[in-house]
Amino acid sequence: MSGSPSSVPCSPAFPRLAPGFSVSESNRSSRVGKTSASYSSLKEGLIRDGLWASETRDAWRLSCKPFFLSPDQAAFLQELGGYLLSFYQALNKLYVDSVKGREPQWVHEYLDLGKPPELLAFARMNRFKDHIPGIIRPDLILTDTGIALTELDSVPGGLGLTGSLSRAYTQEGFDIWPSADGMVKQFARMVHSVLQAQPPSLAIVVSDEAESYRAEMQWMAEQLRREGLKAWCVHPKDIRFSEDGLFIGQDQHESPISLVYRFYELFDLKNIPKAELVMYSAKKGKVLMTPPYKPWMEEKLALALFHHPLLEAYWERALTPAVQDCLRAVIPKTWVLDPRPLPPSAVLPGLLHNNRAVSDWSWLEKASQKERQYVVKVSGFSEQAWGSRGVAIGHDLSQQHWQETLRRALEGFQTSPSILQVFHKGQVVVVEYYDPSTEEVRSMEGRVRLSPYYGVADGKAELAGVLATICPKDKKIIHGMKDAVMVPCAVG
């Protein structure tokens, strides 16, 4: 999920972020003084917003100041959203063309593995043909030689958290980038864009599986109401169905729902009350949904398809040279862990062992710790495919554990495929945070994951906000753990 033993190549349009300027000097400063946020103010604001569990329990480490991006990094992130939107659109078309026989059949077969036929039939309906997720969030690892895009998420957590933190640090006097209210305002623009001329009545539906994100989505709904939208954060069981559509009871009367923002994973549909009724309403055109019920757009193996040599001609037709250059620069080499034997004349494309081509995965089981600088991830449509679950870093495991992980991934191919991805090592940065027990400033060496959020509105993907997650440098997987610092970004 982070880190790299080798450099990330970058096109001339996206120059390599060299060690001398890839981390803003503002992050290196050990001076606090007037440049620091107030710990008590930050914490009180988060408690007031419902995003801190209590006054006595610390959910993560609070930074003294935002994470500062260099101007080059900021310019890159501004451009990246449009390129990722182009990739999503091309991926969607690739799947449809594969189903219709215009592109290789094995593409949709990969993406359909483990999916219920009824879900696929619904997702392929012509009325949803061009639907794209309304929010796009990549996971970006800062390395010594560039940026590595390790995942793409169309049902991302952190929306409300990033919005609340952005406002909190703005109130402390920092110029949060791209803006203090970007998360809320861009979400609102996305809603209006999806609905077009329909009344803006939104239900953010959060499942039991996603319960830990409910507070931040409630915060988002409240902010959207202040923007003039009818918006509620609800449990699926709170929705009422009729032949006229979906309704939510509020303030002793019922309001019709025109848009469902789905904050639940498709693998969990069987556990979600009224899921079939929501799908029926969408099928009949009574309600709109985003992200769409398109499981092929929520598979990590899409990154492997981008690198597949047999699809090179497709990507050249579907994407501009600038988009191709950018994605080649930032997407690590990725392969589908497909256990089926290859003919003697075939090899696994681009995968080498001791500088020699290989035709099966057996060598990986015996690979030394130095030779397995890879990450194994469950691709999608599985309870193990979100958060930090289902991720194993090859050189961080014992030989036995590595072999078990690899065999389990290969055995699960037909129901829940996994990918193998080159590991990219995150660059070490220094961040200052508050010790919750003493409120004193401490320094930590850590590695960074940047999570930029893009809202899709009127055919464009606009940057709404950026959350930096900095974990202690000895942690191989970067995620929102208790020891992590989670903070919005500024430019400096």
DAWOWO-V248547 format. One record per run of one state. SS is the DSSP state (2 for helix, 1 for strand, 0 for the rest). FROM is the first residue (numbers start at 1). TO is the last residue. If there is no record, write none. Layout:
ss = (SS;SS)
from = (FROM;FROM)
to = (TO;TO)
This chain:
ss = (0;1;0;2;0;2;0;2;0;1;0;1;0;1;0;2;0;2;0;2;0;2;0;1;0;1;0;2;0;1;0;2;0;1;0;2;0;1;0;2;1;0;1;0;1;0;1;0;2;0;2;0;1;0;2;0;2;0;2;0;2;1;0;1;0;1;0;1;0;2;0;1;0;1;2;0;2;0;1;0;1;0;1;0;1;0;1;0;1;0)
from = (1;4;5;25;28;33;36;39;49;61;62;63;64;67;70;71;100;105;113;117;124;126;129;135;143;147;154;159;172;176;177;182;196;201;207;211;227;230;235;236;239;243;245;251;253;258;259;264;266;272;275;284;288;291;295;299;302;308;309;319;321;331;332;334;337;352;354;356;358;362;367;374;379;391;394;397;399;412;418;423;424;425;428;435;441;458;460;473;485;492)
to = (3;4;24;27;32;35;38;48;60;61;62;63;66;69;70;99;104;112;116;123;125;128;134;142;146;153;158;171;175;176;181;195;200;206;210;226;229;234;235;238;242;244;250;252;257;258;263;265;271;274;283;287;290;294;298;301;307;308;318;320;330;331;333;336;351;353;355;357;361;366;373;378;390;393;396;398;411;417;422;423;424;427;434;440;457;459;472;484;491;492)
